[in-house]
C-alpha cells in the first residue's frame, strides 16, 4: 500500500526522551491510527 493524502494509516510506536526513557508506547496495545496529510502527527527531529 502506498501512503497518500487522506489515507487512514497505522503504525506501532515508542516515544523516548533524551535519556532514552520511554514516555509512551503502543507496545502491547493497538498501533497509532491517523489520517495522513492532515497535520495530525507532530513533526519529529
C-alpha positions, 0 to 999 in steps of 0.5 A: 500500500502506498501512503497518500493524502487522506489515507487512514494509516497505522503504525506501532510506536515508542516515544523516548526522551533524551535519556532514552526513557520511554514516555509512551508506547503502543507496545502491547496495545493497538498501533497509532491510527491517523489520517495522513496529510492532515497535520495530525502527527507532530513533526519529529527531529 
